[in-house]
Amino acid sequence: MKRWQFGLLFLLAFPGLAQTRSAFTESQLDNYAKAVFTIEQKRDDMLKRAKQLPAWENAARQADRQGVNVCDLKPPEPQLQSLCSEMFRYAKDTIERYGFDSRQFNQITLSQQTDRELQKRLQQKVIELKTSQSQNPPTR
């Protein structure tokens, strides 16, 4: 089975010009990394839930044939639609909670795709968040 991605790009379809890394403050980059990390954790949870649904295997094969992720299937898989909608809302809310609108978030995403130094900095920030969480797991 190929990957099933909720990906971040579903919210990033808004056109925008990439900025250079100097256009972003350290605080913006920290918040971007936190948003990506938070969304990725939710995506992992949603993937586990989706794989338990009877429609999962068929939807994953269809998505692979169409070259899209499961949430972008045409026609959509009804059993997975609610999970996709939940994930999209969560990502949008998370991006806003960390101080971005879709355009601003997209600018950083586009910039890190073409700026290797920025990409490395953001990856390092996410690694630090993962390390911090594994050393201090949340209590429930």
C-alpha positions as CSV (number, residue, x, y, z in Angstrom):
1,M,0.0,0.0,0.0
2,K,1.2,3.5,-0.8
3,R,1.0,6.4,1.5
4,W,-2.3,7.9,2.6
5,Q,-1.7,11.5,3.3
6,F,-3.8,14.2,4.7
7,G,-0.8,16.3,4.0
8,L,-0.6,20.0,4.7
9,L,-1.0,21.0,1.1
10,F,-4.8,20.7,1.1
11,L,-4.9,24.0,3.0
12,L,-2.1,25.5,1.0
13,A,-3.8,25.6,-2.4
14,F,-4.0,29.4,-2.0
15,P,-1.7,31.1,-4.4
16,G,1.0,33.1,-2.9
17,L,4.6,34.2,-3.6
18,A,7.3,32.5,-1.6
19,Q,9.3,34.8,0.6
20,T,13.0,34.5,1.4
21,R,13.9,33.1,4.8
22,S,14.9,36.6,6.0
23,A,11.2,37.6,5.7
24,F,10.3,35.3,8.5
25,T,11.0,35.9,12.2
26,E,12.3,33.3,14.5
27,S,9.0,33.3,16.3
28,Q,7.1,32.7,13.0
29,L,9.4,29.7,12.3
30,D,8.9,28.3,15.8
31,N,5.2,28.6,15.5
32,Y,5.2,27.1,12.0
33,A,7.2,24.1,13.3
34,K,4.8,23.7,16.2
35,A,1.8,23.8,13.9
36,V,3.3,21.2,11.5
37,F,4.2,19.0,14.5
38,T,0.7,19.3,16.0
39,I,-1.0,18.6,12.7
40,E,1.3,15.6,11.9
41,Q,0.4,14.0,15.3
42,K,-3.3,14.4,14.5
43,R,-2.7,13.0,11.0
44,D,-1.1,9.9,12.5
45,D,-4.0,9.4,14.8
46,M,-6.5,9.9,11.9
47,L,-4.6,7.4,9.8
48,K,-4.8,4.7,12.5
49,R,-8.5,5.3,12.8
50,A,-9.0,5.3,9.0
51,K,-7.2,2.0,8.6
52,Q,-9.7,0.4,10.9
53,L,-12.6,1.2,8.6
54,P,-13.8,-1.5,6.2
55,A,-13.5,1.0,3.3
56,W,-9.8,1.7,3.9
57,E,-8.1,-0.9,1.6
58,N,-10.3,-0.1,-1.4
59,A,-10.0,3.7,-0.9
60,A,-6.2,3.4,-0.5
61,R,-6.0,1.4,-3.8
62,Q,-8.3,3.9,-5.6
63,A,-6.2,6.8,-4.3
64,D,-3.0,5.2,-5.5
65,R,-4.5,4.6,-9.0
66,Q,-5.7,8.2,-9.2
67,G,-2.4,9.6,-7.9
68,V,-4.1,11.5,-5.0
69,N,-4.5,11.1,-1.3
70,V,-7.6,9.4,0.1
71,C,-9.2,12.7,1.0
72,D,-9.0,13.8,-2.6
73,L,-10.8,10.8,-4.1
74,K,-13.3,11.5,-6.9
75,P,-15.9,10.4,-6.0
76,P,-15.1,10.6,-2.3
77,E,-15.3,7.5,0.0
78,P,-18.3,8.2,2.3
79,Q,-16.8,6.3,5.3
80,L,-13.7,8.4,5.2
81,Q,-15.3,11.8,4.4
82,S,-16.0,12.6,8.1
83,L,-12.4,11.8,9.0
84,C,-11.1,13.9,6.2
85,S,-13.4,16.8,7.2
86,E,-12.3,16.5,10.8
87,M,-8.6,16.5,9.8
88,F,-9.1,19.6,7.5
89,R,-10.9,21.5,10.2
90,Y,-8.2,20.5,12.8
91,A,-5.4,21.6,10.5
92,K,-7.1,25.0,9.7
93,D,-7.7,25.6,13.4
94,T,-4.2,24.6,14.4
95,I,-2.7,26.9,11.8
96,E,-4.8,29.8,13.1
97,R,-4.0,28.9,16.7
98,Y,-0.3,29.4,15.9
99,G,-1.0,32.8,14.5
100,F,-1.2,32.2,10.7
101,D,-3.8,32.5,8.0
102,S,-3.5,30.0,5.1
103,R,-1.6,32.5,2.9
104,Q,1.1,33.1,5.6
105,F,1.4,29.4,6.3
106,N,1.7,28.8,2.6
107,Q,4.5,31.3,2.2
108,I,6.7,29.5,4.7
109,T,5.8,26.2,3.1
110,L,6.7,27.4,-0.3
111,S,9.9,29.0,0.9
112,Q,11.2,25.9,2.7
113,Q,10.6,23.9,-0.5
114,T,13.1,26.0,-2.4
115,D,15.4,27.2,0.5
116,R,17.5,24.2,1.8
117,E,18.8,26.2,4.8
118,L,15.3,27.2,5.8
119,Q,14.1,23.6,5.3
120,K,16.9,22.3,7.6
121,R,16.1,24.9,10.2
122,L,12.4,23.9,10.3
123,Q,13.2,20.2,10.3
124,Q,15.5,20.7,13.2
125,K,12.8,22.6,15.1
126,V,10.3,19.7,14.5
127,I,12.9,17.2,15.7
128,E,13.4,19.2,18.8
129,L,9.7,19.2,19.5
130,K,9.5,15.4,18.9
131,T,12.5,14.9,21.3
132,S,11.0,17.1,23.9
133,Q,7.7,15.3,23.7
134,S,9.3,11.9,24.0
135,Q,11.2,13.0,27.1
136,N,8.1,14.7,28.6
137,P,5.0,12.8,27.5
138,P,1.8,14.5,28.1
139,T,-0.1,13.4,31.2
140,R,-3.8,12.6,31.0
